[in-house]
Amino acid sequence: MQTQLKTAPVSVKVTKTKNGDTKRARKPKQAKPKKAGLKQTKTAKILGLLRRPSGASIDELRKATGWQAHSVRGFLSGTVKRKLGLKVIAETNDKGIRRYWTESTPDKAEA
């Protein structure tokens, strides 16, 4: 007895298994179109904000990354200061808002 396969849509391949059952192959995933330009990481966003002449407040950094305030402060001390070797300067203005900024040259280059 011979089994006939039903016709399938063009994008689906129907095959027989060893025991005579039929199975359908998965559709290949469509490639996502590439965006023009580079992907902006959260590190790049934060460094861009810190390099502005006016610097950035914790709230501005939180909005840019979606992080909580303690995560932003940890990133500034752990990644920006220690790993990247950049000097982070903090100053409180007359409204009581602390602003952070950085110089673009690492501290390690001076030593």
Protein Blocks (a to p, Z undefined) as FASTA:
>chain_A
ZZddddddfklccdddfkopacddddddddddddedjdddfklmmmmmmmpmnlpafklm
mmmnopafklmmmmmmmmmmmmnopacdddddfkopacddddfbdfklmZZ
